[in-house]
Amino acid sequence: METIVIYLVSPGIVTLTMEDHQAVSLAAQLGDATVINCHSEEEFLVALPKATVVCTWVFKQEWFAMAPKLWLVSTPAAGKDFFSVEWPAGMEHWNGSFHGEFMAETAVAMILGMTRGLLQTVTTFAADPWPRSQVDAIARPLRGSRVTICGFGSIGRWTGKLLKPFGVHIWGVSQHSGHTVPEFFDSEDALMTTDQVDELLPQTDHLLLVLPRSAETNDFLDARRLALLPSHATVTNIGRGNAIDEEALVAVLSSGKLAGACLDVTAVEPLPADSPMRKCPNLWIMPHASTFSHSYLDAYAKEFAKRLTERNQDQ
């Protein structure tokens, strides 16, 4: 029988902190497991020697020696770069893959907010009590536009699925070819590969980045690629902050050669108070919060319970 020790505590962020009733629900889904929900690091370290499985936001290298029964470390985080540890031989580590339904809503809101002038009205034009002419100059229809989604995994596909009823055309970009075509695609949509991106950008109205952090994605959207986008285009990033050359982004936005950009992530987080991005026109930044939802950890628990049950059944 598994002993699952939970240490999912994020100070000040309720949606990322496991409540006792959620731990009880997880135990009910698993049936024959012992679930211990810890509210502090001290509680966690006391329970750790009993753990066969840990669910956590943080794990330190020295903790492995304190957990002789441990075979699995699981985190709700999607990024494969989340833990900075060397994994002992045979140790499994799982990331969450349930984020798409939450992040997709944020991405759609960002794109709509820029396209229809909502964000500009409450920020750029906020000093004007009735900025009709300014909104008139920038508002465009989302219907019929071309959305290029770079990083067409689970999150990218979720976003494409939510965008499709608006009548957009989608290019889903992945590193490799051969991926399954989504059921919501029509004849105007296509799967592409990253080596085709330069050809796609001049025809892109909205560029969405959902890229993981890696050496290959560093400055994926650099000054050269930014220059390939039409001046009416928007950029949205809900992946990782390393994917955009931020100095180049500020330059192109400040010169009016890009309609706007919405970022949930930045290269340095939290964004420094003196960052030029804070004063950049038509740039809107969220505090790495695109997944926030009061059902976030419920979704994680459901996915985790299913995966653990299936894994143990196969043993």
Secondary structure by P-SEA (a helix, b strand, c coil): ccbbbbcccccccccccccaaaaaaaaaaaccbbbbbbccaaaaaaaccccccccccccccccccccccccbbbbcccccccccccccccbbbbbbccaaaaaaaaaaaaaaaaaaccccccccccccccaaaaaaacccccccbbbbbccccaaaaaaaaaacccbbbbbbbcccccccccccccccbbbbcccccccccccccbbbbbccccccccccccaaaaaaccccbbbbbcccccccaaaaaaaaaaaccccbbbbcccccccccccccccccccccccccccccccaaaaaaaaaaaaaaaaaaaac
